[in-house]
Amino acid sequence: VPNMEIVAPLDEEELRQLLYTASLGLENPIAIRYPRGRGVGLNWEIPFQKIDYKKGKVLQQGTDVAIISTGFIGNNALAALADFDLKEKVSLYHFGCVKPLDEVLLHTICKQHRVVITLEDATIEGGLGSAVAEFVTMHDYQLPVYRLGIPDAFVEHGTIGELQKECGIDVAGLRRLLNSLL
């Protein structure tokens, strides 16, 4: 849909602020993705404030590998990096808005890292990973993009943890990929 914005908050706090921001009025239609199940935040009832949801956020700054996540699955990346031995080599970025992408931050990421990993709890095809790979190609950056998410295939039913493990987007799967790249 032209001019449609697609947003996936990292946690309850961002979801709350995003809904508040949307209630103030937006220029374009917006789709907000949020997961089923329980959240991770304990302090979500903070005062309302308008946010710039189109800007990506640096959650951790590193030197070699950049993880770009969108939505609640970014919490898996935070957990994977919490006690990771080489975490100083890994940057983590949260792109709450996948359409439009924060291209200014993407240019910075591509110039400062040798590898990009995208992480989403949505289909790999046509999602954040595809958009980032298209951006990298369009701007002639010479770095690999590893796209992690749900494959374009039927995935069996199961718990959130079981499904994330099957798709390789759980904490252990992220650590395995990082260890293979560093």
Phi, psi and omega per residue, in radians:
V1 nan 2.154 3.137
P2 -1.005 2.422 3.120
N3 1.135 0.089 3.094
M4 -1.265 2.333 3.093
E5 -1.812 2.406 -3.135
I6 -2.088 2.155 -3.019
V7 -2.255 2.464 3.098
A8 -2.401 1.781 -3.105
P9 -1.199 2.661 -3.133
L10 -1.309 -0.615 -3.034
D11 -2.698 -3.095 -3.099
E12 -1.103 -0.658 -3.134
E13 -1.087 -0.816 3.133
E14 -1.173 -0.656 3.089
L15 -1.065 -0.788 3.125
R16 -1.025 -0.828 -3.114
Q17 -1.203 -0.591 3.108
L18 -1.156 -0.777 3.110
L19 -1.106 -0.688 3.086
Y20 -1.095 -0.822 3.132
T21 -1.027 -0.772 3.125
A22 -1.109 -0.611 -3.120
S23 -1.165 -0.357 3.120
L24 -1.388 -0.223 3.132
G25 1.915 2.357 -3.141
L26 -2.209 2.725 3.118
E27 -1.309 -0.560 -3.036
N28 -2.184 2.804 3.043
P29 -1.159 2.645 -3.081
I30 -2.365 2.445 2.999
A31 -1.973 2.224 -3.133
I32 -1.931 2.073 3.106
R33 -1.653 2.300 3.027
Y34 -2.507 2.616 -3.002
P35 -1.451 2.859 2.991
R36 -1.466 2.861 3.073
G37 1.667 -2.922 -3.074
R38 -1.498 2.644 3.085
G39 -1.550 -3.103 -3.118
V40 -1.984 -0.272 -3.046
G41 -1.470 2.482 3.091
L42 -1.794 -0.487 -3.040
N43 -1.941 1.097 -3.078
W44 -1.595 -0.264 -3.087
E45 -1.533 0.901 3.108
I46 -1.511 2.859 3.141
P47 -1.034 2.544 3.114
F48 -1.164 2.462 2.992
Q49 -2.648 2.548 3.111
K50 -1.237 2.391 -3.140
I51 -2.127 2.739 3.029
D52 -1.660 1.493 -3.031
Y53 -1.235 -0.191 -3.120
K54 -1.474 -0.137 -3.130
K55 -1.679 2.307 3.048
G56 -1.239 2.791 -3.123
K57 -2.131 2.441 3.025
V58 -1.519 2.025 3.102
L59 -1.674 -0.477 3.072
Q60 -2.729 2.360 -3.136
Q61 -1.814 2.245 3.096
G62 -2.337 -2.925 -2.980
T63 -1.993 -0.537 -2.966
D64 -1.969 -0.921 -3.023
V65 -1.934 2.338 3.074
A66 -1.942 2.196 2.978
I67 -1.760 2.197 3.062
I68 -1.989 1.984 -3.129
S69 -2.004 2.823 3.024
T70 -2.396 2.395 3.076
G71 1.407 -2.940 -3.035
F72 -1.029 -0.507 -3.119
I73 -1.066 -0.349 3.067
G74 -1.012 -0.428 3.075
N75 -1.142 -0.515 3.033
N76 -1.145 -0.686 3.110
A77 -1.159 -0.720 3.082
L78 -1.043 -0.752 3.134
A79 -1.177 -0.687 3.139
A80 -1.120 -0.570 -3.096
L81 -1.561 -0.225 -3.028
A82 -0.927 -0.815 -3.137
D83 -2.210 0.529 3.141
F84 -1.323 2.301 -3.044
D85 -1.048 -0.631 -3.064
L86 -1.897 0.606 -3.041
K87 -1.129 -0.353 3.088
E88 -1.189 -0.227 3.126
K89 -1.661 -0.029 -3.035
V90 -2.101 2.216 2.998
S91 -1.721 2.590 3.060
L92 -2.241 2.187 3.135
Y93 -2.109 2.417 3.044
H94 -1.862 2.066 3.035
F95 -1.840 1.617 3.122
G96 -1.141 -0.507 3.135
C97 -1.899 2.083 3.129
V98 -1.739 -0.231 3.046
K99 -2.573 1.874 0.036
P100 -1.419 2.694 3.073
L101 -1.380 2.638 3.043
D102 -1.388 1.551 -3.049
E103 -1.224 -0.506 3.092
V104 -1.079 -0.835 3.115
L105 -1.176 -0.635 3.102
L106 -1.074 -0.705 3.076
H107 -1.045 -0.783 3.127
T108 -1.063 -0.800 -3.140
I109 -1.036 -0.840 -3.087
C110 -1.151 -0.524 3.125
K111 -1.388 -0.444 -3.021
Q112 -1.773 -0.126 -3.057
H113 -2.240 2.790 3.125
R114 -1.761 -0.269 -3.139
V115 -2.494 2.499 3.038
V116 -2.124 2.340 3.015
I117 -2.054 2.266 3.010
T118 -1.828 2.542 -3.075
L119 -2.379 2.141 3.127
E120 -2.590 2.667 3.070
D121 -1.792 0.768 3.082
A122 -2.384 3.113 -3.116
T123 -1.079 2.457 -3.137
I124 -1.155 -0.710 -3.091
E125 -1.355 2.127 3.100
G126 1.461 0.178 -3.123
G127 -1.886 -2.660 -3.134
L128 -1.002 -0.807 -3.116
G129 -1.034 -0.748 3.105
S130 -1.122 -0.735 -3.137
A131 -1.129 -0.718 3.123
V132 -1.183 -0.768 3.119
A133 -1.062 -0.698 3.090
E134 -1.108 -0.750 3.113
F135 -1.063 -0.813 -3.130
V136 -1.048 -0.763 3.132
T137 -1.178 -0.799 -3.087
M138 -1.078 -0.563 -3.106
H139 -1.778 0.184 3.023
D140 1.008 0.659 3.006
Y141 -1.385 2.457 -3.082
Q142 -1.844 1.257 3.091
L143 -2.559 2.556 -3.135
P144 -1.288 2.598 3.069
V145 -2.118 2.036 3.075
Y146 -1.699 2.107 -3.082
R147 -1.793 2.023 3.116
L148 -1.926 2.349 3.136
G149 3.047 -2.675 -3.126
I150 -1.614 2.203 -3.111
P151 -1.205 2.818 3.097
D152 -1.418 1.226 -3.102
A153 -2.735 2.887 3.078
F154 -1.297 2.216 3.121
V155 -1.875 2.305 -3.130
E156 -1.072 2.832 3.061
H157 -1.303 2.663 3.099
G158 3.047 -3.096 3.069
T159 -1.233 2.887 3.106
I160 -1.009 -0.774 3.133
G161 -1.071 -0.749 3.130
E162 -1.124 -0.727 -3.126
L163 -1.209 -0.688 3.088
Q164 -1.109 -0.713 3.115
K165 -1.098 -0.784 3.134
E166 -1.037 -0.618 -3.123
C167 -1.553 -0.081 3.129
G168 1.318 0.395 -3.125
I169 -1.978 0.291 3.045
D170 -1.475 3.048 -3.094
V171 -1.019 -0.807 -3.121
A172 -1.120 -0.691 3.116
G173 -1.117 -0.705 3.099
L174 -1.127 -0.753 3.130
R175 -1.104 -0.687 3.106
R176 -1.054 -0.805 -3.140
L177 -1.112 -0.780 3.135
L178 -1.066 -0.755 3.125
N179 -1.089 -0.600 3.138
S180 -1.284 -0.384 -3.100
L181 -1.659 -0.333 -3.061
L182 -1.850 nan nan
